Amino acid sequence: MNTFKISAISLMLLVFQSFTVETTSTIIGAYGVSSNDPSGIALAINENHTFSYTDFSNPEKKINASGTWKTNKGFVVLTSINYQGTFHNKWKFNSDGDIAKSRKGITYYTLCKTKTDH
């Protein structure tokens, strides 16, 4: 009976691990909108769990936030240390880490990873 319990628990752990978020190394990098888009929306996810985020889509309420990030239930959650207003602080990344998506209210953002020098 103990062998059955151990096998069942091992199988459950294996199944749960198969549904975990991709490694965070795939999401490290800079994301943004097209270069001809004047909104200036950009997100940088750094390896040391810091981020910077800009959103100039509303010239009357420019957002320039930075702080720390963590993963939670498949999302990357941003916590600002210098911006007190609301902004797109919950992001979902595709499995390759090439696309970041966020929804706040009825506003949806999709950012693509920008090219790096690597």
C-alpha positions in Angstrom: 0.0 0.0 0.0 2.9 2.4 0.8 4.4 1.8 -2.6 1.1 2.7 -4.3 0.9 6.0 -2.3 4.4 6.9 -3.2 3.8 6.1 -6.9 0.6 8.2 -6.8 2.3 11.2 -5.2 5.2 11.0 -7.6 2.8 10.9 -10.6 0.8 13.9 -9.2 4.0 15.9 -8.8 5.1 15.1 -12.3 1.7 16.2 -13.7 1.8 19.4 -11.7 5.3 20.2 -12.8 4.3 19.9 -16.4 1.8 22.8 -16.0 4.3 25.2 -14.4 5.3 28.5 -16.1 8.2 28.4 -18.4 11.5 29.3 -16.8 11.9 33.0 -16.1 15.0 33.2 -18.3 12.8 33.2 -21.4 11.0 36.4 -20.3 14.1 38.4 -19.5 14.5 41.2 -22.0 13.0 44.4 -23.4 9.5 44.5 -24.9 7.8 47.3 -26.8 5.4 48.5 -29.5 6.3 49.2 -33.1 8.9 51.9 -33.6 6.4 54.0 -35.5 3.9 53.9 -32.6 4.0 57.2 -30.7 2.6 55.6 -27.5 6.0 54.8 -26.2 4.9 51.7 -24.4 7.9 49.7 -23.2 8.6 47.0 -20.6 12.0 45.8 -19.5 12.2 42.6 -17.4 15.6 42.3 -15.7 17.3 39.1 -14.4 17.6 40.6 -10.9 13.8 40.8 -10.6 13.6 44.5 -11.4 11.6 46.1 -14.2 11.0 49.4 -15.9 7.8 50.4 -17.7 6.8 53.4 -19.7 3.5 54.3 -21.3 3.1 57.6 -23.0 -0.1 56.8 -24.8 -1.9 59.5 -22.7 0.2 62.6 -22.9 -1.7 64.1 -19.9 -0.9 61.1 -17.7 2.5 59.7 -18.7 3.6 56.5 -16.8 7.2 55.9 -15.9 7.3 53.1 -13.4 10.1 50.9 -12.0 10.3 48.4 -9.2 10.3 44.6 -8.7 8.6 41.7 -10.4 7.6 38.2 -9.4 5.7 35.3 -11.0 2.3 34.3 -9.7 0.0 31.7 -11.3 1.5 32.0 -14.7 1.7 35.8 -14.7 4.5 38.3 -14.1 3.3 40.8 -11.5 5.0 44.2 -11.4 5.2 46.2 -8.1 6.3 49.8 -8.6 8.4 51.6 -6.1 8.2 55.0 -7.7 4.8 55.3 -9.4 1.6 55.6 -7.3 -1.0 55.4 -10.1 -2.4 52.4 -11.8 -0.8 50.8 -14.8 -0.6 47.4 -16.6 1.1 45.5 -13.8 0.0 41.9 -14.6 1.6 40.4 -17.7 1.3 37.0 -19.4 4.1 35.8 -21.7 4.0 33.2 -24.5 6.0 30.0 -24.0 8.9 31.4 -26.1 9.0 34.7 -24.2 8.6 36.7 -27.4 5.2 38.2 -26.6 3.9 39.9 -23.5 0.1 40.5 -23.0 -1.8 42.5 -20.4 -5.3 43.6 -19.8 -6.5 46.4 -17.5 -10.2 47.0 -17.7 -11.1 47.1 -21.4 -7.6 48.0 -22.5 -5.4 45.2 -23.9 -1.7 45.6 -24.6 0.5 43.3 -26.6 4.2 43.9 -26.6 6.9 42.1 -28.6 10.4 41.4 -27.5 12.8 43.8 -29.1 16.0 42.6 -30.8 19.1 42.4 -28.6 22.8 42.6 -29.4 23.3 38.9 -28.5 
